[in-house]
């Protein structure tokens, strides 16, 4: 989450979300009526529920960070 401010805005298309069996796998959370996990990481596998490619400067920064891993 390097160079991403505390409350970024991301583009979501649907209301599905994952519930992690292991809370340590939750990478990022979101609040929209309820708090929920919208990004996960387990070892070298990462994923997000939102669309970073449609999320303007915050999404581009997230993709840039991923590319620099």
Biopython code that builds the backbone (N, CA, C, O; Angstrom):
import numpy as np
from Bio.PDB.StructureBuilder import StructureBuilder

atoms = [
    (1, "UNK", "N", (0.828, -1.199, 0.000)),
    (1, "UNK", "CA", (0.000, 0.000, 0.000)),
    (1, "UNK", "C", (0.874, 1.265, 0.000)),
    (1, "UNK", "O", (0.459, 2.330, 0.458)),
    (2, "UNK", "N", (2.095, 1.111, -0.529)),
    (2, "UNK", "CA", (3.045, 2.219, -0.600)),
    (2, "UNK", "C", (2.483, 3.387, -1.417)),
    (2, "UNK", "O", (1.952, 3.187, -2.509)),
    (3, "UNK", "N", (2.604, 4.600, -0.885)),
    (3, "UNK", "CA", (2.169, 5.842, -1.546)),
    (3, "UNK", "C", (0.667, 5.895, -1.820)),
    (3, "UNK", "O", (0.230, 6.590, -2.737)),
    (4, "UNK", "N", (-0.114, 5.176, -1.043)),
    (4, "UNK", "CA", (-1.569, 5.226, -1.158)),
    (4, "UNK", "C", (-2.104, 5.839, 0.137)),
    (4, "UNK", "O", (-1.777, 5.354, 1.220)),
    (5, "UNK", "N", (-2.915, 6.889, 0.051)),
    (5, "UNK", "CA", (-3.395, 7.557, 1.261)),
    (5, "UNK", "C", (-4.319, 6.666, 2.099)),
    (5, "UNK", "O", (-4.698, 5.571, 1.683)),
    (6, "UNK", "N", (-4.664, 7.155, 3.266)),
    (6, "UNK", "CA", (-5.445, 6.372, 4.218)),
    (6, "UNK", "C", (-6.830, 5.973, 3.699)),
    (6, "UNK", "O", (-7.265, 4.849, 3.950)),
    (7, "UNK", "N", (-7.519, 6.832, 3.004)),
    (7, "UNK", "CA", (-8.885, 6.540, 2.540)),
    (7, "UNK", "C", (-9.015, 6.632, 1.026)),
    (7, "UNK", "O", (-9.726, 7.503, 0.524)),
    (8, "UNK", "N", (-8.338, 5.748, 0.283)),
    (8, "UNK", "CA", (-8.459, 5.798, -1.177)),
    (8, "UNK", "C", (-9.843, 5.328, -1.630)),
    (8, "UNK", "O", (-10.572, 4.685, -0.875)),
    (9, "UNK", "N", (-10.188, 5.657, -2.860)),
    (9, "UNK", "CA", (-11.472, 5.230, -3.432)),
    (9, "UNK", "C", (-11.181, 4.260, -4.574)),
    (9, "UNK", "O", (-10.346, 4.529, -5.438)),
    (10, "UNK", "N", (-11.888, 3.121, -4.564)),
    (10, "UNK", "CA", (-11.721, 2.113, -5.607)),
    (10, "UNK", "C", (-13.063, 1.788, -6.228)),
    (10, "UNK", "O", (-14.114, 1.966, -5.612)),
    (11, "UNK", "N", (-13.009, 1.311, -7.453)),
    (11, "UNK", "CA", (-14.216, 0.994, -8.215)),
    (11, "UNK", "C", (-14.623, -0.460, -7.979)),
    (11, "UNK", "O", (-13.865, -1.387, -8.262)),
    (12, "UNK", "N", (-15.833, -0.637, -7.455)),
    (12, "UNK", "CA", (-16.416, -1.963, -7.225)),
    (12, "UNK", "C", (-17.596, -2.142, -8.168)),
    (12, "UNK", "O", (-18.357, -1.201, -8.394)),
    (13, "UNK", "N", (-17.756, -3.341, -8.721)),
    (13, "UNK", "CA", (-18.865, -3.617, -9.624)),
    (13, "UNK", "C", (-20.001, -4.357, -8.921)),
    (13, "UNK", "O", (-21.170, -4.148, -9.245)),
    (14, "UNK", "N", (-19.674, -5.202, -7.982)),
    (14, "UNK", "CA", (-20.696, -6.024, -7.335)),
    (14, "UNK", "C", (-20.479, -6.036, -5.827)),
    (14, "UNK", "O", (-19.533, -5.424, -5.331)),
    (15, "UNK", "N", (-21.333, -6.718, -5.109)),
    (15, "UNK", "CA", (-21.290, -6.696, -3.649)),
    (15, "UNK", "C", (-20.708, -7.963, -3.035)),
    (15, "UNK", "O", (-20.885, -8.199, -1.839)),
    (16, "UNK", "N", (-20.021, -8.780, -3.821)),
    (16, "UNK", "CA", (-19.406, -9.985, -3.266)),
    (16, "UNK", "C", (-18.147, -9.634, -2.493)),
    (16, "UNK", "O", (-17.453, -8.673, -2.829)),
    (17, "UNK", "N", (-17.856, -10.394, -1.478)),
    (17, "UNK", "CA", (-16.598, -10.228, -0.756)),
    (17, "UNK", "C", (-16.206, -11.551, -0.118)),
    (17, "UNK", "O", (-17.036, -12.442, 0.066)),
    (18, "UNK", "N", (-14.933, -11.662, 0.213)),
    (18, "UNK", "CA", (-14.405, -12.886, 0.796)),
    (18, "UNK", "C", (-14.367, -12.729, 2.316)),
    (18, "UNK", "O", (-14.133, -11.636, 2.832)),
    (19, "UNK", "N", (-14.595, -13.810, 3.009)),
    (19, "UNK", "CA", (-14.433, -13.830, 4.456)),
    (19, "UNK", "C", (-13.259, -14.761, 4.737)),
    (19, "UNK", "O", (-13.361, -15.970, 4.534)),
    (20, "UNK", "N", (-12.154, -14.204, 5.200)),
    (20, "UNK", "CA", (-10.927, -14.982, 5.408)),
    (20, "UNK", "C", (-11.069, -15.902, 6.613)),
    (20, "UNK", "O", (-11.522, -15.483, 7.678)),
    (21, "UNK", "N", (-10.682, -17.146, 6.437)),
    (21, "UNK", "CA", (-10.612, -18.064, 7.569)),
    (21, "UNK", "C", (-9.494, -17.645, 8.517)),
    (21, "UNK", "O", (-9.617, -17.775, 9.735)),
    (22, "UNK", "N", (-8.411, -17.145, 7.951)),
    (22, "UNK", "CA", (-7.284, -16.655, 8.736)),
    (22, "UNK", "C", (-7.249, -15.133, 8.603)),
    (22, "UNK", "O", (-6.931, -14.636, 7.523)),
    (23, "UNK", "N", (-7.560, -14.378, 9.649)),
    (23, "UNK", "CA", (-7.578, -12.913, 9.561)),
    (23, "UNK", "C", (-6.261, -12.305, 9.087)),
    (23, "UNK", "O", (-6.245, -11.188, 8.570)),
    (24, "UNK", "N", (-5.158, -13.029, 9.260)),
    (24, "UNK", "CA", (-3.863, -12.521, 8.805)),
    (24, "UNK", "C", (-3.766, -12.470, 7.285)),
    (24, "UNK", "O", (-2.870, -11.813, 6.754)),
    (25, "UNK", "N", (-4.664, -13.146, 6.572)),
    (25, "UNK", "CA", (-4.675, -13.118, 5.114)),
    (25, "UNK", "C", (-5.328, -11.853, 4.556)),
    (25, "UNK", "O", (-5.193, -11.563, 3.368)),
    (26, "UNK", "N", (-6.030, -11.104, 5.394)),
    (26, "UNK", "CA", (-6.684, -9.873, 4.956)),
    (26, "UNK", "C", (-5.623, -8.796, 4.754)),
    (26, "UNK", "O", (-4.937, -8.410, 5.700)),
    (27, "UNK", "N", (-5.492, -8.321, 3.538)),
    (27, "UNK", "CA", (-4.496, -7.306, 3.191)),
    (27, "UNK", "C", (-5.089, -5.908, 3.323)),
    (27, "UNK", "O", (-4.456, -5.019, 3.891)),
    (28, "UNK", "N", (-6.286, -5.708, 2.808)),
    (28, "UNK", "CA", (-6.978, -4.418, 2.903)),
    (28, "UNK", "C", (-8.455, -4.661, 3.189)),
    (28, "UNK", "O", (-9.023, -5.684, 2.806)),
    (29, "UNK", "N", (-9.054, -3.703, 3.866)),
    (29, "UNK", "CA", (-10.473, -3.780, 4.182)),
    (29, "UNK", "C", (-11.179, -2.535, 3.668)),
    (29, "UNK", "O", (-10.548, -1.537, 3.317)),
    (30, "UNK", "N", (-12.482, -2.617, 3.633)),
    (30, "UNK", "CA", (-13.309, -1.533, 3.130)),
    (30, "UNK", "C", (-14.538, -1.411, 4.021)),
    (30, "UNK", "O", (-14.915, -2.364, 4.704)),
    (31, "UNK", "N", (-15.155, -0.245, 4.012)),
    (31, "UNK", "CA", (-16.412, -0.073, 4.737)),
    (31, "UNK", "C", (-17.456, 0.483, 3.781)),
    (31, "UNK", "O", (-17.296, 1.573, 3.234)),
    (32, "UNK", "N", (-18.515, -0.270, 3.590)),
    (32, "UNK", "CA", (-19.655, 0.175, 2.793)),
    (32, "UNK", "C", (-20.875, -0.471, 3.424)),
    (32, "UNK", "O", (-21.345, -1.516, 2.973)),
    (33, "UNK", "N", (-21.376, 0.157, 4.465)),
    (33, "UNK", "CA", (-22.462, -0.433, 5.229)),
    (33, "UNK", "C", (-21.945, -1.384, 6.300)),
    (33, "UNK", "O", (-22.436, -1.392, 7.429)),
    (34, "UNK", "N", (-20.953, -2.182, 5.935)),
    (34, "UNK", "CA", (-20.275, -3.090, 6.861)),
    (34, "UNK", "C", (-18.776, -3.054, 6.550)),
    (34, "UNK", "O", (-18.373, -2.623, 5.470)),
    (35, "UNK", "N", (-17.968, -3.500, 7.483)),
    (35, "UNK", "CA", (-16.539, -3.672, 7.217)),
    (35, "UNK", "C", (-16.334, -5.037, 6.579)),
    (35, "UNK", "O", (-16.885, -6.034, 7.045)),
    (36, "UNK", "N", (-15.539, -5.083, 5.510)),
    (36, "UNK", "CA", (-15.270, -6.358, 4.855)),
    (36, "UNK", "C", (-13.895, -6.343, 4.199)),
    (36, "UNK", "O", (-13.326, -5.282, 3.939)),
    (37, "UNK", "N", (-13.377, -7.524, 3.938)),
    (37, "UNK", "CA", (-12.083, -7.683, 3.286)),
    (37, "UNK", "C", (-12.245, -7.491, 1.784)),
    (37, "UNK", "O", (-13.117, -8.099, 1.164)),
    (38, "UNK", "N", (-11.398, -6.642, 1.201)),
    (38, "UNK", "CA", (-11.454, -6.448, -0.248)),
    (38, "UNK", "C", (-10.109, -6.728, -0.910)),
    (38, "UNK", "O", (-9.967, -6.558, -2.121)),
    (39, "UNK", "N", (-9.126, -7.154, -0.125)),
    (39, "UNK", "CA", (-7.835, -7.560, -0.659)),
    (39, "UNK", "C", (-7.208, -8.600, 0.254)),
    (39, "UNK", "O", (-7.246, -8.474, 1.478)),
    (40, "UNK", "N", (-6.636, -9.619, -0.350)),
    (40, "UNK", "CA", (-6.059, -10.720, 0.422)),
    (40, "UNK", "C", (-4.643, -11.009, -0.045)),
    (40, "UNK", "O", (-4.257, -10.695, -1.171)),
    (41, "UNK", "N", (-3.888, -11.615, 0.852)),
    (41, "UNK", "CA", (-2.548, -12.084, 0.517)),
    (41, "UNK", "C", (-2.262, -13.317, 1.346)),
    (41, "UNK", "O", (-2.459, -13.325, 2.561)),
    (42, "UNK", "N", (-1.798, -14.350, 0.681)),
    (42, "UNK", "CA", (-1.345, -15.555, 1.361)),
    (42, "UNK", "C", (-0.066, -15.983, 0.667)),
    (42, "UNK", "O", (-0.071, -16.375, -0.500)),
    (43, "UNK", "N", (1.030, -15.898, 1.411)),
    (43, "UNK", "CA", (2.363, -16.154, 0.870)),
    (43, "UNK", "C", (2.596, -15.255, -0.342)),
    (43, "UNK", "O", (2.577, -14.033, -0.192)),
    (44, "UNK", "N", (2.813, -15.801, -1.527)),
    (44, "UNK", "CA", (3.100, -14.976, -2.697)),
    (44, "UNK", "C", (1.885, -14.782, -3.611)),
    (44, "UNK", "O", (2.039, -14.370, -4.761)),
    (45, "UNK", "N", (0.690, -15.072, -3.115)),
    (45, "UNK", "CA", (-0.533, -14.895, -3.895)),
    (45, "UNK", "C", (-1.315, -13.722, -3.310)),
    (45, "UNK", "O", (-1.590, -13.682, -2.111)),
    (46, "UNK", "N", (-1.672, -12.761, -4.181)),
    (46, "UNK", "CA", (-2.424, -11.586, -3.760)),
    (46, "UNK", "C", (-3.607, -11.388, -4.688)),
    (46, "UNK", "O", (-3.556, -11.746, -5.864)),
    (47, "UNK", "N", (-4.667, -10.818, -4.152)),
    (47, "UNK", "CA", (-5.825, -10.517, -4.986)),
    (47, "UNK", "C", (-6.679, -9.442, -4.357)),
    (47, "UNK", "O", (-6.687, -9.269, -3.138)),
    (48, "UNK", "N", (-7.403, -8.716, -5.206)),
    (48, "UNK", "CA", (-8.332, -7.686, -4.738)),
    (48, "UNK", "C", (-9.696, -7.918, -5.370)),
    (48, "UNK", "O", (-9.803, -8.477, -6.462)),
    (49, "UNK", "N", (-10.717, -7.489, -4.682)),
    (49, "UNK", "CA", (-12.082, -7.671, -5.153)),
    (49, "UNK", "C", (-12.503, -6.527, -6.066)),
    (49, "UNK", "O", (-13.404, -6.698, -6.888)),
    (50, "UNK", "N", (-11.877, -5.380, -5.940)),
    (50, "UNK", "CA", (-12.242, -4.207, -6.738)),
    (50, "UNK", "C", (-11.444, -4.193, -8.042)),
    (50, "UNK", "O", (-10.630, -5.082, -8.287)),
    (51, "UNK", "N", (-11.679, -3.195, -8.862)),
    (51, "UNK", "CA", (-11.022, -3.065, -10.164)),
    (51, "UNK", "C", (-9.984, -1.944, -10.109)),
    (51, "UNK", "O", (-10.336, -0.778, -10.284)),
    (52, "UNK", "N", (-8.712, -2.275, -9.870)),
    (52, "UNK", "CA", (-7.707, -1.208, -9.825)),
    (52, "UNK", "C", (-7.560, -0.480, -11.165)),
    (52, "UNK", "O", (-7.265, 0.715, -11.183)),
    (53, "UNK", "N", (-7.759, -1.168, -12.265)),
    (53, "UNK", "CA", (-7.600, -0.535, -13.587)),
    (53, "UNK", "C", (-8.665, 0.519, -13.857)),
    (53, "UNK", "O", (-8.510, 1.324, -14.776)),
    (54, "UNK", "N", (-9.741, 0.533, -13.079)),
    (54, "UNK", "CA", (-10.804, 1.530, -13.240)),
    (54, "UNK", "C", (-10.887, 2.461, -12.033)),
    (54, "UNK", "O", (-11.883, 3.160, -11.848)),
    (55, "UNK", "N", (-9.840, 2.464, -11.215)),
    (55, "UNK", "CA", (-9.878, 3.201, -9.953)),
    (55, "UNK", "C", (-8.970, 4.426, -9.942)),
    (55, "UNK", "O", (-8.458, 4.812, -8.891)),
    (56, "UNK", "N", (-8.774, 5.025, -11.089)),
    (56, "UNK", "CA", (-8.043, 6.281, -11.224)),
    (56, "UNK", "C", (-6.668, 6.222, -10.580)),
    (56, "UNK", "O", (-5.994, 5.194, -10.652)),
    (57, "UNK", "N", (-6.247, 7.307, -9.953)),
    (57, "UNK", "CA", (-4.867, 7.411, -9.449)),
    (57, "UNK", "C", (-4.565, 6.385, -8.366)),
    (57, "UNK", "O", (-3.426, 5.930, -8.264)),
    (58, "UNK", "N", (-5.545, 6.009, -7.555)),
    (58, "UNK", "CA", (-5.293, 5.029, -6.501)),
    (58, "UNK", "C", (-5.061, 3.640, -7.101)),
    (58, "UNK", "O", (-4.173, 2.907, -6.667)),
    (59, "UNK", "N", (-5.849, 3.299, -8.077)),
    (59, "UNK", "CA", (-5.682, 2.015, -8.747)),
    (59, "UNK", "C", (-4.379, 1.925, -9.517)),
    (59, "UNK", "O", (-3.715, 0.889, -9.512)),
    (60, "UNK", "N", (-4.016, 3.015, -10.181)),
    (60, "UNK", "CA", (-2.748, 3.021, -10.914)),
    (60, "UNK", "C", (-1.563, 2.896, -9.962)),
    (60, "UNK", "O", (-0.582, 2.224, -10.278)),
    (61, "UNK", "N", (-1.648, 3.540, -8.799)),
    (61, "UNK", "CA", (-0.569, 3.419, -7.813)),
    (61, "UNK", "C", (-0.489, 1.992, -7.294)),
    (61, "UNK", "O", (0.607, 1.463, -7.109)),
    (62, "UNK", "N", (-1.634, 1.360, -7.055)),
    (62, "UNK", "CA", (-1.642, -0.024, -6.595)),
    (62, "UNK", "C", (-1.009, -0.951, -7.639)),
    (62, "UNK", "O", (-0.216, -1.826, -7.293)),
    (63, "UNK", "N", (-1.358, -0.759, -8.903)),
    (63, "UNK", "CA", (-0.762, -1.574, -9.974)),
    (63, "UNK", "C", (0.738, -1.300, -10.114)),
    (63, "UNK", "O", (1.515, -2.219, -10.372)),
    (64, "UNK", "N", (1.143, -0.047, -9.945)),
    (64, "UNK", "CA", (2.568, 0.294, -9.985)),
    (64, "UNK", "C", (3.295, -0.414, -8.857)),
    (64, "UNK", "O", (4.368, -0.979, -9.067)),
    (65, "UNK", "N", (2.717, -0.388, -7.656)),
    (65, "UNK", "CA", (3.332, -1.081, -6.514)),
    (65, "UNK", "C", (3.472, -2.572, -6.786)),
    (65, "UNK", "O", (4.508, -3.169, -6.494)),
    (66, "UNK", "N", (2.428, -3.168, -7.344)),
    (66, "UNK", "CA", (2.469, -4.594, -7.653)),
    (66, "UNK", "C", (3.572, -4.890, -8.655)),
    (66, "UNK", "O", (4.303, -5.871, -8.513)),
    (67, "UNK", "N", (3.690, -4.047, -9.663)),
    (67, "UNK", "CA", (4.709, -4.240, -10.698)),
    (67, "UNK", "C", (6.126, -4.139, -10.143)),
    (67, "UNK", "O", (7.054, -4.715, -10.711)),
    (68, "UNK", "N", (6.303, -3.413, -9.040)),
    (68, "UNK", "CA", (7.621, -3.203, -8.461)),
    (68, "UNK", "C", (8.007, -4.293, -7.451)),
    (68, "UNK", "O", (9.096, -4.236, -6.881)),
    (69, "UNK", "N", (7.145, -5.269, -7.224)),
    (69, "UNK", "CA", (7.465, -6.347, -6.279)),
    (69, "UNK", "C", (8.567, -7.204, -6.845)),
    (69, "UNK", "O", (8.988, -8.169, -6.206)),
]
sb = StructureBuilder()
sb.init_structure("model")
sb.init_model(0)
sb.init_chain("A")
sb.init_seg("    ")
for serial, (resi, resn, name, xyz) in enumerate(atoms, 1):
    if name == "N":
        sb.init_residue(resn, " ", resi, " ")
    sb.init_atom(name, np.array(xyz, "f"), 0.0, 1.0, " ", f" {name:<3s}", serial, name[0])
structure = sb.get_structure()
